[in-house]
Amino acid sequence: RVPLAGSAYTFTYVTFGELCGWLVGWNLTLGYAVSAAVVARSWAEYLVGFIEGFPVFEDVNLAWLTKFPVPLWGDDYTCCPLSMVIIGLCTVVLITGAKEST
């Protein structure tokens, strides 16, 4: 029986079986992870720009929060530690909301 409402995973699982459902589920999960990383990176850039606007942080170099060099792969690659913190905070908010809604 095909569900009337539900996700692509549910539809694929019921229609094509467990393997196809598993593949579609992981494809959705990885797509959401990449999207979350991009949004967190841009939020980090905006947040650092906002913080740098305050006179207190005028002489402080905050570029490392968004462009931390990764020496293992060369000078062209950077990491964004602030985006990791943002993703962690969003995850905590989502988990808390899911616990309170059940």
N, C-alpha and C positions, 0 to 999 in steps of 0.2 A: 504494500500500500504506500503510495507516494504522498508525502506530507504537503498540505496546501501552503503552510507557512513554515519557514525555517531557513537555515543557511544552505550554502552551496554544498557544504560537507554532508549535511543530512540527506539532501536530495541525491547526491552522488552515491552515498553509502547504501541507500535504499534501492536505487535504480541499478547501479553497476557492481556493487559489492564492496567488501571490506578493503581490498587493496586500493581500488580507485578512490574510495572515500578517504583512506589514510593519506594518499598522495595529494588530494585536493585540500585536506585539512592542513597538512604541513606547508603546502604552497601558500595558503591564506595566512598562516602563522608567520612565515618568513616575510611575506609581503608587508604585514602589519609591523613587524620588527624593523624593517628597513624604513618604513614610513615614520615610525616613532623616532628613529635615530636622526632622520633628516629634520623633523620638526624640533627635536630637542637641541640640535646643533644651531638652528636658526634662533630659537629662544635664548640660547646662551649668548649668541652674538648681540641680540637686542638688550639683554640684561647687562652685559658688560658695558655696552654703549650708554645705557641709562645710568649705571653706577659711576662711570667716568665723568658724567655731567655734574656731579656734586663737587663742590670746592674742596671737600675733605680729601677726596681721592685724586686731586689734581696732579700730584707728584708721584703717584703710585703707578707702577707698570702692571696692568692687569691682563696683558696680552697672553700670558701663560695660561689663563683660564680657558681660552678658546683655541689657542694654537701652541700647544705644548709639543716640543720636538720629540720625535721618536728616533733615537740614534741608531737603532738596529737596522732600519730600512733606508737610511740616508736623510739628507736635509730637507727633502721635498715632502716628507710625510709628517703630519702632525696629528695629535690627539686632542680631544676636547674634554677635559676632566669635568667641566661644569655641566656638559650635556649628560654625562653619566649620573651626576647628582640629580639632575632634573628628571631623568627616566626613573631613578630610584624613588623619588618623591611621588611621581605620578603612579608608580606601581603600588606604593603604600596606600595612597588615596583610593585606588581602585579596589585593592584587597579589603580595606576597611569598609568601603561602601558595599561590597559583595557580602561581607560578614553581617553587616547590619540589616541588609535587605532580606536575609533568610531567617 
